[in-house]
Amino acid sequence: MADPLEDYYVNEILPLLEKDRALQAVTLLRHLQSEHPLDRNMSIAVLNVSEN
């Protein structure tokens, strides 16, 4: 299965982590969900995280 967050890594996740390396995964996911509320990939990411 392809990484559902791959498209957001360079443009959104990486800049946030460069500013604050202590950010938790759930914080990053919530940020992406708030920025992209209609993106189906965010729902997939939540399901993948909750399964682990």
Secondary structure, DSSP 8 states (H G I E B T S, - for coil): ---TTHHHIIIIIHHHHHH-TT--HHHHHHHHHHH-TT-HHHHHHHHHHHH-
